[in-house]
Amino acid sequence: MGVERVAILRAPHPRVIFLRGLLHMKKRIGFTVFIFICLTCLPSYAQMPWEFKRTYESQTLIKSPFFLFVAADINKNGVKELIVTDFGQTGNHVEEWKQWKEDFYSYSLVVLEWEKSELKTNFKKHWTPSTLGPDGFMAYESHQLVPWSIQNRVIAETIPAYVGIEWQNGKYMLHEQQGPDKKKSLIGSWVFPWISPSCYQGFPNMQTWPMECLVAIRDFSGKGEPKIFSIVEDKIGFNQYKQTLRVRKFGAGFPIEWEKESPFRFVMRDPIDRLNYKSTSPILLRVFRTAKWHYFEPEEHGKGYRLRDLHLDGARGPELYDFFDFYLRKTKSKKIEEFWGYRRVELNDPESINFIIMLRNASLKPDLSAFLSEDIDFQHHGNFLGVGFFVVEDVDSDGLDEIILVEQSAGKLTFGHETVDFGDVKDYVHILKWDGNKYRTMWVSQPYTKRGTKVLVDDIKNTGKKQLVVLAPYGNIEIWERQ
């Protein structure tokens, strides 16, 4: 367990050089003029590069780079735990698994909590599912691990709901679904009992009607009172469906506050930050098999909800690619939310890879007529393979979010018959912040020499300040803190 400081600047810091110049100037001008210059000309601290120190490094916890992790105070003791999952060497990354040969079909879930000076293991389970295959336990298909606090219940569950964990009667309780069983039906959520399993594509591989699907969570009022927006769909004939728009309250039983039959059949699985309970934005809805969009929002006088037609031209901006959801965040202004996702860039060089994945944001024009898209670039290392993972969170607690992304680069590319081998691969964690004109790199991590690095931003040490938590591709956790 080491502590490492990464120096961002080897030469004298620009702020130091600037202050030296001002001190020299002070000898030539009056004190009042000198103070005026200091107050009006000093570069903004927010625009200077950041420095982070690695204050903790754990031992190896998991054996694969394909995992989910999240922070939540499950046992309700005031300190957030880290919940880390490892769903085995199976799924859609067969070529990658050639590097990891042990425990091919085993899965793990670990709960860690900060105690004094290190992460302590509160709970750990390592198991082999009783059933595998298309109708069995496929937790590696999970896209998110999400924590919820409902009434007196705190639970973290995957989406779709393959695995969940909560604190019951003084101990951790693991929930698990093994696959379709005639005697025990699958559930869509341990938190929201009204969600239908068939809301999730391929979970299970069947559809039943009627079904109620969670579409989005929004704090329309901006008062910390989020509402749950769902769509209930019923099949009333061959290729004929009826939808009901529904708003539920958070609380016991999730009571229905408002509902109305929909004039359109909307896409229920459109991934536009469905779980963002802090967002005050209206909900974007797309009419099934069309390019027509609508806003779902409160009535002007707060007595109900309405649909507002949007005449959007062109594509909506970001692409999902291998991403579970768009982020809806505020990085430039506290009044404007942007959609964050990927953009696939095709490459025509026969000596290179076929494409790379870039980062893109988009926002609606003020007149709601189109999306304004922006591709985010930054300085790369070696052969840039693309952005592998990213989150958008407020690192410095200034009310605006920063982009924390993982750059994937390779020192060399070796091409085979139908595959490409990423030799000397490296992951770099970047933090980008809007400086008023562009997204500027505030910090870059050391290189990680395997792919699969993931990060989260949260106060897991209970210090009142957020830490950058890195689950490295070697299976260990690192904690970095801003200096």
Backbone hydrogen bonds, N-H to C=O, Kabsch-Sander energy under -0.5 kcal/mol:
donor,donor_aa,acceptor,acceptor_aa,energy
4,E,54,R,-1.6
6,V,52,F,-1.2
7,A,5,R,-0.6
8,I,6,V,-0.5
16,V,13,H,-0.7
17,I,13,H,-2.2
18,F,14,P,-2.5
19,L,15,R,-2.2
20,R,16,V,-2.4
21,G,17,I,-1.9
22,L,18,F,-1.9
23,L,19,L,-2.5
24,H,20,R,-2.0
25,M,21,G,-2.0
26,K,22,L,-2.2
27,K,23,L,-0.7
27,K,24,H,-0.7
28,R,25,M,-1.8
29,I,25,M,-1.2
34,F,30,G,-2.0
35,I,31,F,-2.4
36,F,32,T,-2.1
37,I,33,V,-2.2
38,C,34,F,-2.3
39,L,35,I,-2.2
40,T,36,F,-1.8
41,C,37,I,-2.6
42,L,38,C,-0.9
47,Q,44,S,-1.1
48,M,45,Y,-1.6
50,W,442,M,-2.9
53,K,481,E,-2.6
54,R,4,E,-2.8
55,T,53,K,-0.8
55,T,479,I,-2.3
56,Y,479,I,-1.2
58,S,477,I,-2.9
61,L,475,G,-3.7
62,I,475,G,-1.2
67,F,65,P,-0.8
68,L,85,T,-0.7
70,V,83,I,-1.7
72,A,81,E,-2.2
74,I,72,A,-1.5
81,E,72,A,-2.8
82,L,112,L,-2.9
83,I,70,V,-3.0
83,I,81,E,-0.6
84,V,82,L,-0.6
84,V,110,V,-3.0
85,T,68,L,-3.0
86,D,108,S,-2.4
87,F,66,F,-0.8
89,Q,104,F,-1.2
90,T,88,G,-1.4
97,W,93,H,-1.4
97,W,94,V,-0.6
98,K,95,E,-1.4
99,Q,96,E,-1.4
100,W,97,W,-1.3
101,K,99,Q,-0.6
106,S,103,D,-1.1
107,Y,127,W,-3.3
108,S,86,D,-2.8
109,L,125,K,-2.0
110,V,84,V,-2.8
111,V,123,F,-3.0
112,L,82,L,-2.8
112,L,110,V,-0.5
113,E,120,K,-2.4
114,W,80,K,-0.6
114,W,460,I,-0.5
115,E,118,E,-3.1
117,S,115,E,-1.8
118,E,115,E,-1.4
120,K,113,E,-3.2
120,K,118,E,-0.6
122,N,111,V,-2.7
122,N,120,K,-0.7
123,F,111,V,-1.6
125,K,109,L,-2.2
127,W,107,Y,-2.5
136,G,133,G,-1.6
137,F,131,T,-1.8
138,M,136,G,-0.6
141,E,138,M,-2.3
142,S,139,A,-2.4
143,H,159,I,-2.8
144,Q,159,I,-1.2
146,V,157,E,-2.7
148,W,155,I,-2.8
150,I,153,R,-2.8
151,Q,149,S,-0.5
153,R,150,I,-2.7
155,I,148,W,-2.2
156,A,165,I,-2.5
157,E,146,V,-2.3
158,T,163,V,-2.8
159,I,144,Q,-2.2
162,Y,160,P,-2.0
164,G,175,H,-2.0
165,I,156,A,-2.6
166,E,173,M,-1.9
167,W,154,V,-0.8
168,Q,166,E,-0.6
168,Q,171,K,-3.1
171,K,168,Q,-1.1
173,M,166,E,-3.7
174,L,172,Y,-0.5
175,H,164,G,-3.7
175,H,173,M,-0.5
177,Q,162,Y,-2.0
181,D,184,K,-0.6
184,K,181,D,-0.7
188,G,195,I,-1.0
195,I,192,F,-1.8
196,S,212,E,-2.0
199,C,196,S,-1.9
200,Y,197,P,-1.6
200,Y,203,F,-0.6
201,Q,199,C,-0.5
203,F,200,Y,-2.4
203,F,204,P,-0.8
206,M,204,P,-2.8
211,M,233,E,-2.3
213,C,211,M,-0.5
213,C,231,I,-2.4
215,V,229,F,-2.4
216,A,229,F,-1.9
217,I,274,R,-2.0
218,R,227,K,-2.0
219,D,279,S,-3.1
220,F,218,R,-1.0
222,G,219,D,-1.0
227,K,218,R,-3.1
228,I,248,R,-2.7
229,F,216,A,-3.1
229,F,227,K,-0.6
230,S,228,I,-0.5
230,S,246,R,-2.8
231,I,213,C,-2.0
232,V,244,T,-2.6
233,E,211,M,-2.9
233,E,231,I,-0.6
234,D,242,K,-2.6
236,I,234,D,-0.6
236,I,240,Q,-1.9
237,G,240,Q,-1.1
240,Q,237,G,-1.9
242,K,234,D,-2.7
244,T,232,V,-2.5
245,L,260,K,-3.0
246,R,230,S,-2.5
247,V,258,W,-3.0
248,R,228,I,-3.1
249,K,255,P,-2.5
250,F,226,P,-0.6
254,F,251,G,-2.3
257,E,247,V,-2.8
258,W,247,V,-1.6
260,K,245,L,-2.2
262,S,243,Q,-2.9
266,F,264,F,-0.7
267,V,286,R,-2.7
268,M,266,F,-0.5
270,D,267,V,-0.6
272,I,270,D,-1.7
273,D,326,F,-0.7
276,N,273,D,-1.4
277,Y,275,L,-1.6
279,S,276,N,-0.8
283,I,296,F,-2.4
284,L,282,P,-0.5
285,L,294,H,-2.9
287,V,292,K,-2.5
288,F,265,R,-3.2
290,T,287,V,-1.6
293,W,310,L,-0.9
294,H,285,L,-2.7
295,Y,308,R,-2.8
296,F,283,I,-2.2
297,E,295,Y,-0.5
297,E,306,R,-2.1
299,E,304,G,-2.8
302,G,299,E,-1.7
306,R,297,E,-2.8
308,R,295,Y,-2.6
310,L,293,W,-2.6
312,L,310,L,-1.1
313,D,369,S,-1.9
319,E,342,Y,-3.9
323,F,320,L,-1.3
326,F,271,P,-1.7
327,Y,340,W,-2.2
329,R,327,Y,-0.6
329,R,338,E,-2.3
331,T,329,R,-0.6
333,S,336,I,-0.6
336,I,333,S,-0.8
338,E,329,R,-3.7
339,F,362,A,-3.7
340,W,327,Y,-2.9
341,G,360,R,-2.6
342,Y,319,E,-3.0
343,R,358,M,-2.0
345,V,356,I,-3.1
346,E,344,R,-0.6
347,L,354,N,-3.3
352,S,349,D,-1.9
356,I,345,V,-2.1
357,I,385,L,-0.6
358,M,343,R,-3.0
358,M,356,I,-0.6
359,L,376,I,-0.8
360,R,341,G,-2.4
361,N,374,E,-2.5
362,A,339,F,-2.0
363,S,372,L,-1.8
365,K,370,A,-2.7
368,L,365,K,-2.7
371,F,313,D,-0.6
372,L,363,S,-3.3
373,S,371,F,-0.6
374,E,361,N,-2.6
376,I,359,L,-2.9
377,D,375,D,-0.6
383,N,410,A,-2.7
384,F,382,G,-0.9
385,L,408,Q,-3.3
386,G,408,Q,-1.1
387,V,357,I,-2.9
388,G,386,G,-0.6
388,G,406,V,-2.7
389,F,406,V,-0.6
391,V,404,I,-2.5
393,E,402,E,-1.6
395,V,393,E,-1.1
401,D,330,K,-3.2
402,E,393,E,-3.6
403,I,432,L,-2.3
404,I,391,V,-2.8
404,I,402,E,-0.6
405,L,403,I,-0.6
405,L,430,H,-2.0
406,V,389,F,-2.8
407,E,405,L,-0.6
407,E,428,Y,-3.3
408,Q,386,G,-2.6
409,S,407,E,-0.6
409,S,426,K,-2.7
410,A,383,N,-2.2
411,G,423,G,-0.7
411,G,424,D,-1.2
412,K,423,G,-1.5
414,T,421,D,-2.3
415,F,413,L,-0.5
416,G,419,T,-2.9
421,D,414,T,-3.4
422,F,420,V,-0.5
423,G,412,K,-1.1
423,G,421,D,-1.4
425,V,422,F,-0.7
426,K,409,S,-3.2
427,D,448,Y,-3.0
428,Y,407,E,-2.2
430,H,405,L,-3.0
430,H,428,Y,-0.5
431,I,443,W,-2.1
432,L,403,I,-2.8
433,K,440,R,-2.5
435,D,438,K,-2.6
440,R,433,K,-3.2
440,R,438,K,-0.7
442,M,431,I,-3.3
442,M,440,R,-0.6
443,W,431,I,-1.1
445,S,429,V,-2.4
448,Y,427,D,-2.6
454,K,471,L,-1.7
456,L,469,V,-2.0
458,D,456,L,-0.5
458,D,467,Q,-1.9
460,I,458,D,-1.1
467,Q,458,D,-2.7
468,L,480,W,-2.8
469,V,456,L,-2.9
469,V,467,Q,-0.8
470,V,468,L,-0.6
470,V,478,E,-2.9
471,L,454,K,-2.7
471,L,469,V,-0.5
472,A,470,V,-1.0
472,A,476,N,-2.1
475,G,472,A,-2.2
478,E,470,V,-2.9
479,I,56,Y,-2.3
480,W,468,L,-2.7
481,E,53,K,-2.5
483,Q,51,E,-3.1
